[in-house]
Amino acid sequence: MEKNGQRANVGGKGARYTEQVDYIRWRRGGRFNSPVPEKLVVYTAFTLCYLPDGRRLASKRTSPQGARRQHRNMPLRVNNNIAAINTQRLISRNVNVLHRGLERLSSGLRVNRASDDAAGLAVSEGLRSEVARLGQNVRNAQQGSDLLQTAEGSLQEVNNMLVRMKELANQSATSTVNDTNRESIAAEFDQLVSAIDRIVEATTYNSSNLLTGFGNQVSSTASTAVTGSATTGVTRISLSAVQDGTFTFSDTAADGDLTLGNGAVTQTLNMGTLLDGNVVASGTSVVANFDRLGVQVTLAGVGVQGAIGDYTDGDLDGTTIVVEGSTGGSFQVGPSNSFFNRLEVGISDLRATGTSLNLGGTSVASLDSARQAISYIDQATATVSVARGDLGTAQNRLNFSIAFTEVEIENISASDATIRDADVATEVTSFTRAQILVSASNSMLVQSNVSLVTALSLL
């Protein structure tokens, strides 16, 4: 071996290699006697690197032909660093995964925008809307229950007063008390009647009076425009062996029932008014006159076919309309606009001087009036008890509706969570993996850029 750029004969199974070194003395299978300069050692066939302790990285058994093939498969290019470009692409992908994981862990949602899961987002939004609507129905039912509880509490006091009034009436209805005693009893009785009126009029909820006819107000204005249709009983007349002449047909229309809204309202219309129809003639010397709408005449043998002439109008035969019932207060307790999802409650006027209790003219000032007052008080007590029973039934239905709706909200929320919520364990695992990959990719990007610097040593 020679030094200072001279040729060196490196032995080893007959192989000879030429290398450029500052000063290296070769010893087969051993170490170098002098430190190896930290520079790239270039062979004519391949690149050989030495460690600071003198060990070489390339196997000395590599043939020149194999070294040349390695050199051709691993080119050293500068303009396009493919390794750096590939590493940069992977960094961008891992950073996106990292950001998505941060967003999901911060919000607790797997679907934060439509691009995350378009179909899932559409289903989730529908479920969220349903949950919001059901939640409002629960609040409606709770408020309705509070309203009914307010009304029922006042009726309980009214019932207690009726019990006291019956006690006074029974006391006055006995012969053991005199007129002076009855006057004192009557004074207390009248005070109780006034107290019932005050309680009833003071029972309100959100500025709505509950016991003076809640939900039973009927407007005094009615529309006079009524439309409808009716079919008469006579539909066809057949004539045979008709001779020349004029034929006149008349018919009285059948009565029809007209049903108006706002409860069960029935009005009978009398359609007895006759109108002349158009004249329709067909055939020879045959004329058919129609005096009534809706009459269709078939003339056999002469070919005369009848037709409808003019229309007929009708008038109401009365001026009194009786309203048998009306809708009370309505509480929306379900998701749709149907009777099943709506609770309607009507409370009549329960003032003592009203028509329901009918205690305004009741007196216990005399023996006979006191005995008569007992029956009136019994009727009033029964009326109040029925009203309280209706309120209790409505409250129970509201409570059942609340319980059912809350279960429905729970089930729908669970379905929405399956679609929309993030799995924390999965997201933490993905986030940690992305963190490691981003750190490793950054390190590899530095290495891929540093490897290009070695090209300078070749210049």
TAFENHU-V212041 format. One record per residue. N is the residue number from 1. RES is the residue in one small letter. SS is DSSP state (h for helix, s for strand, l for the rest). Layout:
# TAFENHU-V212041
n->N res->RES ss->SS
n->N res->RES ss->SS
This chain:
# TAFENHU-V212041
n->1 res->m ss->l
n->2 res->e ss->l
n->3 res->k ss->l
n->4 res->n ss->l
n->5 res->g ss->l
n->6 res->q ss->l
n->7 res->r ss->l
n->8 res->a ss->l
n->9 res->n ss->l
n->10 res->v ss->l
n->11 res->g ss->l
n->12 res->g ss->l
n->13 res->k ss->l
n->14 res->g ss->l
n->15 res->a ss->l
n->16 res->r ss->l
n->17 res->y ss->l
n->18 res->t ss->l
n->19 res->e ss->s
n->20 res->q ss->l
n->21 res->v ss->l
n->22 res->d ss->l
n->23 res->y ss->l
n->24 res->i ss->l
n->25 res->r ss->l
n->26 res->w ss->l
n->27 res->r ss->l
n->28 res->r ss->l
n->29 res->g ss->l
n->30 res->g ss->l
n->31 res->r ss->l
n->32 res->f ss->l
n->33 res->n ss->l
n->34 res->s ss->l
n->35 res->p ss->l
n->36 res->v ss->l
n->37 res->p ss->l
n->38 res->e ss->l
n->39 res->k ss->l
n->40 res->l ss->l
n->41 res->v ss->s
n->42 res->v ss->s
n->43 res->y ss->s
n->44 res->t ss->l
n->45 res->a ss->l
n->46 res->f ss->l
n->47 res->t ss->s
n->48 res->l ss->s
n->49 res->c ss->l
n->50 res->y ss->s
n->51 res->l ss->l
n->52 res->p ss->l
n->53 res->d ss->l
n->54 res->g ss->l
n->55 res->r ss->l
n->56 res->r ss->s
n->57 res->l ss->l
n->58 res->a ss->l
n->59 res->s ss->l
n->60 res->k ss->l
n->61 res->r ss->l
n->62 res->t ss->l
n->63 res->s ss->l
n->64 res->p ss->h
n->65 res->q ss->h
n->66 res->g ss->h
n->67 res->a ss->h
n->68 res->r ss->h
n->69 res->r ss->h
n->70 res->q ss->h
n->71 res->h ss->h
n->72 res->r ss->h
n->73 res->n ss->h
n->74 res->m ss->l
n->75 res->p ss->l
n->76 res->l ss->l
n->77 res->r ss->l
n->78 res->v ss->l
n->79 res->n ss->l
n->80 res->n ss->l
n->81 res->n ss->l
n->82 res->i ss->h
n->83 res->a ss->h
n->84 res->a ss->h
n->85 res->i ss->h
n->86 res->n ss->h
n->87 res->t ss->h
n->88 res->q ss->h
n->89 res->r ss->h
n->90 res->l ss->h
n->91 res->i ss->h
n->92 res->s ss->h
n->93 res->r ss->h
n->94 res->n ss->h
n->95 res->v ss->h
n->96 res->n ss->h
n->97 res->v ss->h
n->98 res->l ss->h
n->99 res->h ss->h
n->100 res->r ss->h
n->101 res->g ss->h
n->102 res->l ss->h
n->103 res->e ss->h
n->104 res->r ss->h
n->105 res->l ss->h
n->106 res->s ss->h
n->107 res->s ss->h
n->108 res->g ss->l
n->109 res->l ss->s
n->110 res->r ss->l
n->111 res->v ss->l
n->112 res->n ss->l
n->113 res->r ss->l
n->114 res->a ss->l
n->115 res->s ss->l
n->116 res->d ss->l
n->117 res->d ss->l
n->118 res->a ss->h
n->119 res->a ss->h
n->120 res->g ss->h
n->121 res->l ss->h
n->122 res->a ss->h
n->123 res->v ss->h
n->124 res->s ss->h
n->125 res->e ss->h
n->126 res->g ss->h
n->127 res->l ss->h
n->128 res->r ss->h
n->129 res->s ss->h
n->130 res->e ss->h
n->131 res->v ss->h
n->132 res->a ss->h
n->133 res->r ss->h
n->134 res->l ss->h
n->135 res->g ss->h
n->136 res->q ss->h
n->137 res->n ss->h
n->138 res->v ss->h
n->139 res->r ss->h
n->140 res->n ss->h
n->141 res->a ss->h
n->142 res->q ss->h
n->143 res->q ss->h
n->144 res->g ss->h
n->145 res->s ss->h
n->146 res->d ss->h
n->147 res->l ss->h
n->148 res->l ss->h
n->149 res->q ss->h
n->150 res->t ss->h
n->151 res->a ss->h
n->152 res->e ss->h
n->153 res->g ss->h
n->154 res->s ss->h
n->155 res->l ss->h
n->156 res->q ss->h
n->157 res->e ss->h
n->158 res->v ss->h
n->159 res->n ss->h
n->160 res->n ss->h
n->161 res->m ss->h
n->162 res->l ss->h
n->163 res->v ss->h
n->164 res->r ss->h
n->165 res->m ss->h
n->166 res->k ss->h
n->167 res->e ss->h
n->168 res->l ss->h
n->169 res->a ss->h
n->170 res->n ss->h
n->171 res->q ss->h
n->172 res->s ss->h
n->173 res->a ss->l
n->174 res->t ss->l
n->175 res->s ss->l
n->176 res->t ss->l
n->177 res->v ss->l
n->178 res->n ss->l
n->179 res->d ss->h
n->180 res->t ss->h
n->181 res->n ss->h
n->182 res->r ss->h
n->183 res->e ss->h
n->184 res->s ss->h
n->185 res->i ss->h
n->186 res->a ss->h
n->187 res->a ss->h
n->188 res->e ss->h
n->189 res->f ss->h
n->190 res->d ss->h
n->191 res->q ss->h
n->192 res->l ss->h
n->193 res->v ss->h
n->194 res->s ss->h
n->195 res->a ss->h
n->196 res->i ss->h
n->197 res->d ss->h
n->198 res->r ss->h
n->199 res->i ss->h
n->200 res->v ss->h
n->201 res->e ss->h
n->202 res->a ss->h
n->203 res->t ss->l
n->204 res->t ss->s
n->205 res->y ss->s
n->206 res->n ss->l
n->207 res->s ss->l
n->208 res->s ss->s
n->209 res->n ss->s
n->210 res->l ss->l
n->211 res->l ss->l
n->212 res->t ss->s
n->213 res->g ss->l
n->214 res->f ss->l
n->215 res->g ss->l
n->216 res->n ss->l
n->217 res->q ss->l
n->218 res->v ss->l
n->219 res->s ss->l
n->220 res->s ss->l
n->221 res->t ss->l
n->222 res->a ss->l
n->223 res->s ss->l
n->224 res->t ss->l
n->225 res->a ss->l
n->226 res->v ss->l
n->227 res->t ss->l
n->228 res->g ss->l
n->229 res->s ss->l
n->230 res->a ss->l
n->231 res->t ss->l
n->232 res->t ss->l
n->233 res->g ss->l
n->234 res->v ss->l
n->235 res->t ss->l
n->236 res->r ss->s
n->237 res->i ss->s
n->238 res->s ss->s
n->239 res->l ss->s
n->240 res->s ss->l
n->241 res->a ss->l
n->242 res->v ss->l
n->243 res->q ss->l
n->244 res->d ss->l
n->245 res->g ss->s
n->246 res->t ss->s
n->247 res->f ss->s
n->248 res->t ss->s
n->249 res->f ss->s
n->250 res->s ss->l
n->251 res->d ss->l
n->252 res->t ss->l
n->253 res->a ss->l
n->254 res->a ss->l
n->255 res->d ss->l
n->256 res->g ss->s
n->257 res->d ss->s
n->258 res->l ss->s
n->259 res->t ss->s
n->260 res->l ss->s
n->261 res->g ss->l
n->262 res->n ss->l
n->263 res->g ss->l
n->264 res->a ss->l
n->265 res->v ss->s
n->266 res->t ss->s
n->267 res->q ss->s
n->268 res->t ss->s
n->269 res->l ss->s
n->270 res->n ss->s
n->271 res->m ss->l
n->272 res->g ss->l
n->273 res->t ss->l
n->274 res->l ss->l
n->275 res->l ss->l
n->276 res->d ss->l
n->277 res->g ss->l
n->278 res->n ss->l
n->279 res->v ss->l
n->280 res->v ss->s
n->281 res->a ss->l
n->282 res->s ss->l
n->283 res->g ss->l
n->284 res->t ss->l
n->285 res->s ss->l
n->286 res->v ss->s
n->287 res->v ss->s
n->288 res->a ss->s
n->289 res->n ss->s
n->290 res->f ss->s
n->291 res->d ss->l
n->292 res->r ss->l
n->293 res->l ss->l
n->294 res->g ss->l
n->295 res->v ss->l
n->296 res->q ss->s
n->297 res->v ss->s
n->298 res->t ss->s
n->299 res->l ss->s
n->300 res->a ss->l
n->301 res->g ss->l
n->302 res->v ss->l
n->303 res->g ss->l
n->304 res->v ss->s
n->305 res->q ss->s
n->306 res->g ss->l
n->307 res->a ss->l
n->308 res->i ss->l
n->309 res->g ss->l
n->310 res->d ss->l
n->311 res->y ss->l
n->312 res->t ss->l
n->313 res->d ss->l
n->314 res->g ss->l
n->315 res->d ss->s
n->316 res->l ss->s
n->317 res->d ss->l
n->318 res->g ss->l
n->319 res->t ss->l
n->320 res->t ss->l
n->321 res->i ss->l
n->322 res->v ss->l
n->323 res->v ss->l
n->324 res->e ss->l
n->325 res->g ss->l
n->326 res->s ss->l
n->327 res->t ss->l
n->328 res->g ss->l
n->329 res->g ss->s
n->330 res->s ss->s
n->331 res->f ss->s
n->332 res->q ss->s
n->333 res->v ss->l
n->334 res->g ss->l
n->335 res->p ss->l
n->336 res->s ss->l
n->337 res->n ss->l
n->338 res->s ss->l
n->339 res->f ss->h
n->340 res->f ss->h
n->341 res->n ss->h
n->342 res->r ss->s
n->343 res->l ss->s
n->344 res->e ss->s
n->345 res->v ss->s
n->346 res->g ss->l
n->347 res->i ss->l
n->348 res->s ss->l
n->349 res->d ss->s
n->350 res->l ss->l
n->351 res->r ss->l
n->352 res->a ss->l
n->353 res->t ss->l
n->354 res->g ss->l
n->355 res->t ss->l
n->356 res->s ss->l
n->357 res->l ss->l
n->358 res->n ss->l
n->359 res->l ss->l
n->360 res->g ss->l
n->361 res->g ss->l
n->362 res->t ss->l
n->363 res->s ss->l
n->364 res->v ss->l
n->365 res->a ss->l
n->366 res->s ss->l
n->367 res->l ss->h
n->368 res->d ss->h
n->369 res->s ss->h
n->370 res->a ss->h
n->371 res->r ss->h
n->372 res->q ss->h
n->373 res->a ss->h
n->374 res->i ss->h
n->375 res->s ss->h
n->376 res->y ss->h
n->377 res->i ss->h
n->378 res->d ss->h
n->379 res->q ss->h
n->380 res->a ss->h
n->381 res->t ss->h
n->382 res->a ss->h
n->383 res->t ss->h
n->384 res->v ss->h
n->385 res->s ss->h
n->386 res->v ss->h
n->387 res->a ss->h
n->388 res->r ss->h
n->389 res->g ss->h
n->390 res->d ss->h
n->391 res->l ss->h
n->392 res->g ss->h
n->393 res->t ss->h
n->394 res->a ss->h
n->395 res->q ss->h
n->396 res->n ss->h
n->397 res->r ss->h
n->398 res->l ss->h
n->399 res->n ss->h
n->400 res->f ss->h
n->401 res->s ss->h
n->402 res->i ss->h
n->403 res->a ss->h
n->404 res->f ss->h
n->405 res->t ss->h
n->406 res->e ss->h
n->407 res->v ss->h
n->408 res->e ss->h
n->409 res->i ss->h
n->410 res->e ss->h
n->411 res->n ss->h
n->412 res->i ss->h
n->413 res->s ss->h
n->414 res->a ss->h
n->415 res->s ss->h
n->416 res->d ss->h
n->417 res->a ss->h
n->418 res->t ss->h
n->419 res->i ss->h
n->420 res->r ss->h
n->421 res->d ss->s
n->422 res->a ss->l
n->423 res->d ss->l
n->424 res->v ss->h
n->425 res->a ss->h
n->426 res->t ss->h
n->427 res->e ss->h
n->428 res->v ss->h
n->429 res->t ss->h
n->430 res->s ss->h
n->431 res->f ss->h
n->432 res->t ss->h
n->433 res->r ss->h
n->434 res->a ss->h
n->435 res->q ss->h
n->436 res->i ss->h
n->437 res->l ss->h
n->438 res->v ss->h
n->439 res->s ss->h
n->440 res->a ss->h
n->441 res->s ss->h
n->442 res->n ss->h
n->443 res->s ss->h
n->444 res->m ss->h
n->445 res->l ss->h
n->446 res->v ss->h
n->447 res->q ss->h
n->448 res->s ss->h
n->449 res->n ss->h
n->450 res->v ss->h
n->451 res->s ss->h
n->452 res->l ss->h
n->453 res->v ss->h
n->454 res->t ss->h
n->455 res->a ss->h
n->456 res->l ss->h
n->457 res->s ss->h
n->458 res->l ss->h
n->459 res->l ss->l
